Amino acid sequence: MKESIYTLNKDNVHMFRLLFPEDIVSFFGDDKVGFGVMCDDTPAALLLASFTDDVLWLDWLYVKEEYRGTGVSIRLLNAFYKNMSGLVSDNIVYTACENPEVQYVLTKTGFEFDSEAAQFTFRSTLSGLNSVPEHKPDKAVTLLNKLDQAALANLNREIVNSGVLGVALPVDPADYMRESLVYTDGDKIKAMLLLKEHGDVIDVAYAWVAGGEEKALIHLISAAKVLLQNTHSEDTEISMTTLNEASKKLASHLFPKSECTQIFKGSMSLMGF
């Protein structure tokens, strides 16, 4: 049996559409990474992951039934670890998988149930965002798509230097909603708020702040709320998913609802087989 492992991109991800329950081409945005296995030109296994907050999140792992027990999932995960190691903070990858069979495979490759860590998804409507101060015009608040190339390059350097990764680099304004914002101080960028629209839901895809500059992020959220209210109804849902403790603390003050999911956690630097 001939086995080939593919690094997925927008041009070839359609080859594995039968292994994913949604429209895989639409799902596979710029914040996604994926790997697939072909056995004798038949799609056999699929892994999809995404950058969420400051970590890499394993979204989907599926092996076609007739290829289970052949080791294909181990080889697929190995390719994933080798390719993604070093691209996220502390080489940590998370998943909230509840399938016992997949959990078994993950634990075989170094994942452990993390009793202290949990993913939180915060939800609100635009009108329901709590404690967001009334936005006042602020020259420091700038639309992401208004940054010139030099400022964008500086932004990407700031993110890398902060050590808090978990966003596809380089940041490209075309990948995010036009209401995405940055907070600047001269040539310094203090905070960034990246927004994406998934159907009828606005998602805080990434919220980044320089050390000790949480107030700058509050300014961005306040400004984004005003911009979004100009183009969306007050009952439009907005959500934020995070594993980061500082982000959880901030979001808990702004969003009235939250959901908690216990997760598995693995260090790619410790995985190998």
C-alpha positions as CSV (number, residue, x, y, z in Angstrom):
1,M,0.0,0.0,0.0
2,K,1.4,3.4,-1.0
3,E,1.0,6.0,1.7
4,S,1.6,9.7,1.2
5,I,1.3,12.5,3.7
6,Y,0.2,15.9,2.4
7,T,0.7,19.3,4.0
8,L,-2.6,21.0,3.2
9,N,-3.3,24.4,1.7
10,K,-6.2,26.0,-0.1
11,D,-5.3,24.3,-3.4
12,N,-5.3,20.7,-2.2
13,V,-7.5,20.6,0.9
14,H,-10.5,19.7,-1.2
15,M,-8.9,16.2,-1.7
16,F,-9.9,15.4,1.8
17,R,-13.5,16.8,1.8
18,L,-15.1,13.4,2.4
19,L,-13.3,13.1,5.8
20,F,-14.8,16.3,7.2
21,P,-18.5,17.0,8.1
22,E,-18.5,20.6,6.9
23,D,-17.4,22.4,3.8
24,I,-13.7,21.9,4.2
25,V,-12.7,24.6,1.7
26,S,-14.7,27.3,3.5
27,F,-13.4,26.0,6.9
28,F,-9.8,26.1,5.9
29,G,-9.0,29.8,6.5
30,D,-5.6,31.4,6.9
31,D,-5.5,30.6,10.6
32,K,-5.8,26.9,9.9
33,V,-3.1,24.2,9.3
34,G,-3.8,20.7,8.1
35,F,-2.2,17.4,7.2
36,G,-3.8,14.5,5.3
37,V,-2.8,10.9,4.4
38,M,-3.5,9.3,1.1
39,C,-3.4,5.5,0.8
40,D,-3.3,4.3,-2.8
41,D,-4.8,7.6,-3.8
42,T,-7.7,7.2,-1.3
43,P,-8.1,9.8,1.4
44,A,-7.4,7.8,4.6
45,A,-6.8,10.3,7.5
46,L,-7.2,14.0,8.2
47,L,-5.8,16.4,10.8
48,L,-6.9,20.1,11.1
49,A,-5.6,22.6,13.6
50,S,-5.9,26.3,14.1
51,F,-4.1,29.1,15.9
52,T,-6.3,30.2,18.8
53,D,-5.2,32.9,21.2
54,D,-1.5,32.0,22.1
55,V,-1.6,28.3,21.4
56,L,-2.2,25.8,18.6
57,W,-5.6,24.1,18.8
58,L,-6.2,20.6,17.4
59,D,-9.6,20.9,15.8
60,W,-10.1,17.6,14.0
61,L,-8.5,14.2,13.8
62,Y,-10.2,11.5,11.7
63,V,-9.1,8.2,10.3
64,K,-11.3,6.3,7.8
65,E,-12.6,3.1,9.4
66,E,-10.7,0.6,7.2
67,Y,-7.4,2.3,8.0
68,R,-7.8,2.3,11.7
69,G,-5.3,0.2,13.7
70,T,-2.6,0.5,10.9
71,G,-0.6,3.3,12.7
72,V,-1.7,5.9,10.1
73,S,-2.9,8.3,12.9
74,I,0.5,8.1,14.7
75,R,2.4,8.9,11.5
76,L,-0.1,11.7,10.8
77,L,0.4,13.2,14.3
78,N,4.2,12.8,13.9
79,A,4.1,14.9,10.7
80,F,2.0,17.5,12.5
81,Y,4.4,17.8,15.5
82,K,7.5,18.0,13.3
83,N,6.1,20.7,11.1
84,M,4.5,22.9,13.8
85,S,7.1,22.6,16.6
86,G,8.5,26.0,17.5
87,L,5.6,28.0,15.9
88,V,3.5,28.5,19.1
89,S,4.2,29.5,22.7
90,D,6.1,26.7,24.6
91,N,5.4,24.3,21.8
92,I,2.0,23.5,23.4
93,V,-0.9,22.1,21.5
94,Y,-4.4,21.6,23.0
95,T,-7.6,19.8,22.1
96,A,-11.0,19.3,23.6
97,C,-11.6,15.9,21.9
98,E,-14.2,13.8,23.7
99,N,-13.9,10.7,21.4
100,P,-12.4,7.9,23.5
101,E,-10.7,6.3,20.5
102,V,-9.0,9.6,19.5
103,Q,-8.1,10.3,23.2
104,Y,-6.3,6.9,23.2
105,V,-4.3,7.8,20.2
106,L,-3.4,11.3,21.6
107,T,-2.3,9.8,25.0
108,K,-0.1,7.3,23.0
109,T,1.7,10.3,21.5
110,G,2.2,12.4,24.6
111,F,-1.0,14.2,25.4
112,E,-2.2,14.3,28.9
113,F,-5.5,15.4,30.4
114,D,-4.9,18.8,32.0
115,S,-7.0,19.1,35.1
116,E,-5.9,22.7,35.7
117,A,-6.4,24.0,32.2
118,A,-9.7,24.7,30.5
119,Q,-10.8,26.5,27.3
120,F,-13.4,29.2,27.8
121,T,-15.7,30.4,25.2
122,F,-17.3,33.8,26.0
123,R,-20.4,35.0,24.3
124,S,-22.4,38.2,24.1
125,T,-24.4,40.3,21.8
126,L,-23.1,43.7,20.8
127,S,-25.6,45.4,23.0
128,G,-24.9,43.0,25.8
129,L,-21.1,43.6,26.2
130,N,-20.6,44.5,29.8
131,S,-18.4,47.2,31.2
132,V,-17.3,48.5,27.8
133,P,-16.7,52.2,28.4
134,E,-18.2,54.7,25.9
135,H,-15.8,55.1,23.1
136,K,-14.2,58.6,22.8
137,P,-12.2,59.5,19.7
138,D,-8.6,58.5,20.2
139,K,-5.9,59.0,17.6
140,A,-4.1,56.0,19.0
141,V,-6.8,53.7,17.7
142,T,-6.1,52.7,14.1
143,L,-7.8,50.4,11.7
144,L,-5.6,47.4,10.9
145,N,-6.1,47.9,7.2
146,K,-4.8,51.5,7.4
147,L,-1.3,50.5,8.5
148,D,1.4,50.9,6.0
149,Q,3.9,48.1,5.2
150,A,6.5,49.4,7.6
151,A,3.9,49.5,10.5
152,L,2.7,46.0,9.6
153,A,6.3,44.7,9.7
154,N,6.8,46.4,13.1
155,L,3.5,44.8,14.3
156,N,4.7,41.3,13.4
157,R,8.0,41.9,15.1
158,E,6.3,43.1,18.2
159,I,4.2,39.8,18.3
160,V,7.3,37.6,17.8
161,N,9.3,39.5,20.4
162,S,6.5,39.2,22.9
163,G,6.8,35.4,22.8
164,V,2.9,35.2,22.7
165,L,2.3,33.6,19.4
166,G,-0.7,31.7,18.2
167,V,-1.6,33.8,15.2
168,A,-0.8,33.1,11.6
169,L,2.2,35.3,10.7
170,P,2.6,37.7,9.0
171,V,-0.7,39.3,10.0
172,D,-2.5,40.3,6.8
173,P,-5.4,42.8,7.1
174,A,-7.2,41.0,4.2
175,D,-7.7,38.0,6.4
176,Y,-9.7,39.8,9.0
177,M,-12.8,42.1,9.3
178,R,-12.3,45.7,8.4
179,E,-13.2,46.6,12.0
180,S,-10.0,44.9,13.3
181,L,-7.9,47.5,15.2
182,V,-4.5,48.3,16.6
183,Y,-3.5,50.7,19.4
184,T,-0.4,52.7,18.6
185,D,1.9,55.0,20.6
186,G,4.2,56.7,18.1
187,D,5.9,53.8,16.2
188,K,5.1,51.4,19.0
189,I,2.0,49.1,18.8
190,K,0.5,48.5,22.3
191,A,-2.4,46.2,21.4
192,M,-4.3,44.5,18.6
193,L,-7.8,43.1,18.1
194,L,-8.4,40.8,15.2
195,L,-12.0,40.0,14.2
196,K,-13.4,37.4,11.9
197,E,-17.0,36.8,10.8
198,H,-18.3,33.2,10.8
199,G,-21.8,33.2,9.5
200,D,-23.8,35.4,11.8
201,V,-21.2,35.4,14.6
202,I,-18.3,37.8,15.0
203,D,-15.3,36.1,16.5
204,V,-12.5,37.7,18.4
205,A,-9.9,35.7,16.5
206,Y,-6.9,37.1,18.3
207,A,-6.4,39.7,21.1
208,W,-2.8,40.8,21.7
209,V,-1.5,43.3,24.2
210,A,2.0,44.4,25.1
211,G,2.9,43.8,28.8
212,G,1.0,46.1,31.1
213,E,-1.1,47.6,28.4
214,E,-4.5,46.0,29.1
215,K,-6.2,49.5,29.0
216,A,-5.2,49.8,25.4
217,L,-7.1,46.6,24.6
218,I,-10.2,47.9,26.4
219,H,-10.0,51.0,24.1
220,L,-9.9,48.8,21.1
221,I,-12.9,46.7,22.2
222,S,-14.8,49.9,22.9
223,A,-14.0,51.3,19.4
224,A,-14.7,48.0,17.7
225,K,-18.1,47.9,19.3
226,V,-19.0,51.3,17.9
227,L,-17.8,50.3,14.4
228,L,-19.7,47.0,14.5
229,Q,-22.9,48.7,15.6
230,N,-22.8,50.8,12.4
231,T,-22.9,47.7,10.2
232,H,-24.5,45.0,12.4
233,S,-27.6,44.7,14.5
234,E,-27.5,45.1,18.3
235,D,-28.3,41.4,18.7
236,T,-25.4,40.2,16.6
237,E,-23.5,37.5,18.5
238,I,-19.8,38.1,19.4
239,S,-17.6,35.4,20.9
240,M,-14.1,35.0,22.2
241,T,-12.4,31.6,22.9
242,T,-9.3,31.6,25.0
243,L,-7.0,29.5,27.1
244,N,-4.9,32.4,28.2
245,E,-5.5,33.4,31.9
246,A,-5.1,37.1,31.3
247,S,-7.6,37.0,28.4
248,K,-10.0,35.0,30.5
249,K,-9.9,37.6,33.3
250,L,-10.5,40.4,30.8
251,A,-13.3,38.5,28.9
252,S,-15.1,37.6,32.1
253,H,-15.7,41.3,32.8
254,L,-16.9,42.0,29.3
255,F,-19.0,39.0,28.3
256,P,-22.1,37.9,30.3
257,K,-21.9,34.2,29.2
258,S,-19.2,31.7,29.2
259,E,-18.7,27.9,28.6
260,C,-15.9,25.8,29.9
261,T,-14.4,22.8,28.2
262,Q,-11.8,20.6,29.9
263,I,-8.9,19.8,27.5
264,F,-6.0,17.6,26.7
265,K,-2.6,19.2,26.6
266,G,0.6,18.1,24.8
267,S,4.1,19.5,24.4
268,M,5.4,19.0,20.9
269,S,9.0,19.3,22.2
270,L,8.4,16.1,24.3
271,M,6.5,14.1,21.6
272,G,8.2,11.6,19.4
273,F,7.9,8.0,18.4
